[in-house]
Amino acid sequence: MFPYMTMNNLGRAKMLNIGAGFYYHPESMLVEAKKDLSTVDPFLAAWLISSGNEHLLPDFADYYPSQISDIFLAAVDIFLDMPTKNNGSITSYLGYYYNFFGPDYLRSMGKMNVSKMNPALALPQGIGNSEWEVGTGHIIRGEFGYMLPGQGLKNRFQPYGALTFKKFDALDEASLQFDAGINWLMYGHNLKWTLQYSSRPIYTEVENQNLWTSSKGQVILQTQIYF
């Protein structure tokens, strides 16, 4: 997906890498303050509840004191690149990531997003092709590609697929998405085209819960020129 990450050696060597690591930065995130409902006047709270307006309680509550959170990230992964018969090769990757940026941290991103939609009318995850990309929680990513048999590094084809599982604390349901595509290696990694189809989870609020209610598809055509 990115010109600076080729992700395979095109079968030129047998490679098996296993990695693990972590990152810790204390007191580096400001946690969003939440409303303390216990600060609402008891008589006002009782009246709001009895009249069916309990949802208005936060409007009359004070915020909890601001908090500072640590950042802790940990990951383990395995990468395999192996030549096969007739100058083909397989490439596979599996990684597990745990991210903690503070309680219920969640951030969306959109790759090359050209949408002009009013953000106020968009889904909580954002406009265009935005999706919940990073957050406090767990991510598992698996990839597999197979370069078809051939000669040299010119005009080779490599179909591939990937699955991503995300379970963020701020969302009430985990999601599963996939990518599938093919690389046309006109001249190895120096000149190649990629056609890919990807699914994108859509979250909406259902009875005060953030649930994965549907998925949208997107088609990506890109080229890479590497000197």
C-alpha positions in Angstrom: 0.0 0.0 0.0 2.9 2.4 0.6 6.0 3.0 -1.6 8.4 2.8 1.4 7.1 -0.6 2.5 7.5 -3.2 -0.3 6.5 -6.1 2.2 8.1 -8.8 0.1 11.5 -9.9 -1.4 10.0 -11.3 -4.6 11.3 -14.8 -3.8 15.0 -13.9 -4.1 15.8 -15.4 -0.6 14.2 -17.4 2.2 13.2 -15.1 5.0 11.6 -15.6 8.3 11.4 -12.7 10.8 9.8 -12.7 14.2 9.5 -9.4 16.0 8.3 -8.1 19.3 8.5 -4.7 21.1 6.8 -2.1 23.2 6.7 1.6 23.8 5.9 3.3 27.0 5.6 7.1 27.6 4.3 8.1 31.1 1.9 11.1 31.5 1.8 11.9 27.9 -2.0 12.1 27.1 -4.7 14.4 28.3 -7.8 12.4 29.0 -11.1 14.0 27.9 -13.0 15.1 31.0 -16.4 13.6 31.6 -19.4 14.9 33.4 -19.9 13.9 37.1 -23.6 13.3 37.4 -23.3 13.3 41.2 -22.8 17.1 41.1 -26.4 17.7 39.8 -28.7 19.2 42.4 -30.6 16.3 43.9 -34.0 18.0 43.6 -33.3 18.8 39.9 -32.0 15.3 39.3 -35.2 13.8 40.8 -37.4 16.0 38.7 -35.6 15.2 35.4 -35.7 11.5 36.1 -39.4 11.5 37.1 -40.3 13.5 34.0 -38.5 11.2 31.6 -35.7 13.7 30.9 -32.8 11.8 32.4 -30.8 12.4 29.2 -30.6 16.0 30.2 -28.6 15.3 33.5 -25.2 15.9 31.9 -26.3 19.5 30.9 -26.5 20.4 34.6 -23.4 18.4 35.8 -19.8 19.6 36.4 -16.8 17.9 34.8 -14.5 15.5 36.6 -11.0 16.9 37.3 -8.7 16.7 34.2 -6.6 13.5 34.1 -3.3 12.6 32.5 -2.8 9.1 31.0 0.2 7.1 30.1 0.8 5.6 26.6 1.7 2.0 26.3 2.0 0.1 23.0 3.0 -3.5 22.5 3.2 -5.7 19.4 4.4 -9.1 18.2 4.6 -10.2 14.6 5.9 -12.8 12.2 6.9 -12.4 8.5 7.6 -15.2 6.0 8.9 -14.8 2.4 9.7 -18.0 0.6 10.5 -18.9 -3.0 8.4 -21.7 -4.6 8.7 -23.7 -7.8 9.1 -22.1 -11.2 10.4 -18.8 -9.7 7.2 -18.0 -7.8 7.1 -17.0 -4.1 4.7 -16.7 -1.2 4.7 -13.8 1.3 2.8 -13.8 4.5 2.5 -11.6 7.6 0.7 -11.9 10.9 0.8 -9.2 13.6 -0.9 -8.5 16.9 -1.0 -5.0 18.4 -2.1 -3.7 21.7 -2.5 0.1 22.0 -3.3 2.1 25.1 -3.6 5.9 24.6 -5.9 6.5 27.6 -9.4 5.4 28.4 -11.7 5.1 25.4 -9.2 6.9 23.0 -10.4 6.6 19.4 -9.2 8.3 16.2 -10.5 8.0 12.6 -8.5 8.5 9.4 -9.3 8.6 5.7 -6.7 7.8 3.1 -6.6 10.3 0.2 -10.0 11.5 1.3 -11.5 14.0 -1.1 -15.0 14.2 0.3 -16.5 17.7 0.6 -19.4 16.6 2.9 -20.2 18.8 5.8 -18.6 17.1 8.8 -21.7 18.0 10.9 -23.8 15.7 8.7 -21.3 12.8 8.6 -21.0 9.6 10.6 -19.1 9.9 13.9 -16.1 8.2 12.1 -15.8 11.0 9.7 -16.5 12.0 6.1 -15.8 10.1 2.9 -13.8 7.0 3.4 -12.9 7.7 7.0 -12.8 4.8 9.4 -11.9 4.1 13.0 -8.2 3.4 12.5 -6.5 3.8 15.9 -7.7 3.5 19.4 -7.1 1.9 22.8 -7.7 -1.8 22.2 -6.5 -4.7 20.1 -5.7 -5.1 16.4 -4.8 -8.3 14.6 -3.7 -8.1 11.0 -2.9 -11.0 8.6 -1.7 -10.8 5.0 -0.9 -13.4 2.3 0.4 -12.9 -1.2 1.5 -15.3 -4.0 3.7 -14.2 -6.9 2.8 -16.3 -9.9 5.5 -18.4 -11.6 7.6 -16.6 -14.2 11.0 -15.4 -15.2 12.9 -12.4 -14.0 11.3 -9.4 -12.3 9.5 -7.9 -15.4 5.8 -8.3 -15.9 5.1 -10.5 -12.9 1.7 -10.7 -11.2 1.1 -11.1 -7.4 -2.5 -11.6 -6.1 -2.9 -11.0 -2.4 -5.4 -10.7 0.4 -5.5 -9.4 4.0 -7.8 -9.5 7.0 -7.9 -7.0 9.9 -9.7 -7.5 13.3 -10.2 -4.5 15.5 -11.6 -4.4 19.0 -11.5 -0.8 20.5 -12.7 -0.1 24.0 -14.7 3.0 22.9 -16.8 0.8 20.5 -19.3 -1.7 21.7 -18.6 -4.2 18.9 -15.5 -5.5 17.2 -15.1 -5.3 13.4 -13.5 -7.5 10.7 -12.5 -6.1 7.3 -10.7 -7.4 4.3 -8.5 -6.3 1.4 -8.0 -8.2 -1.9 -6.0 -7.2 -4.9 -3.3 -7.9 -7.4 0.1 -6.3 -8.1 1.4 -6.0 -11.6 5.2 -5.8 -11.2 6.2 -4.2 -14.5 9.8 -4.0 -13.3 9.9 -5.4 -9.7 9.2 -2.8 -7.1 10.7 -0.1 -9.2 7.6 0.2 -11.4 4.3 -1.5 -10.4 0.5 -1.1 -10.5 -1.9 -2.2 -7.8 -5.6 -2.8 -8.1 -7.3 -3.4 -4.7 -10.8 -3.8 -3.3 -11.3 -3.1 0.4 -14.2 -3.3 2.8 -14.7 -0.5 5.4 -16.7 -1.0 8.7 -19.5 1.5 9.3 -20.4 2.2 12.9 -23.7 3.8 14.0 -25.3 4.5 17.3 -28.0 2.0 18.2 -29.7 2.3 21.6 -26.7 4.2 23.0 -24.2 1.7 21.7 -21.6 2.1 18.9 -22.2 -1.0 16.8 -20.8 -2.2 13.5 -24.0 -2.1 11.4 -22.7 -2.4 7.8 -19.7 -2.2 5.6 -18.9 -0.2 2.5 -16.5 -1.1 -0.3 -13.9 0.9 -2.1 -11.7 0.3 -5.1 -8.1 1.6 -5.2 -5.9 1.9 -8.2 -2.4 3.1 -7.6 1.1 3.0 -9.1 4.6 3.1 -7.6 7.7 4.4 -9.2 10.8 3.8 -7.1 14.3 4.9 -8.1 
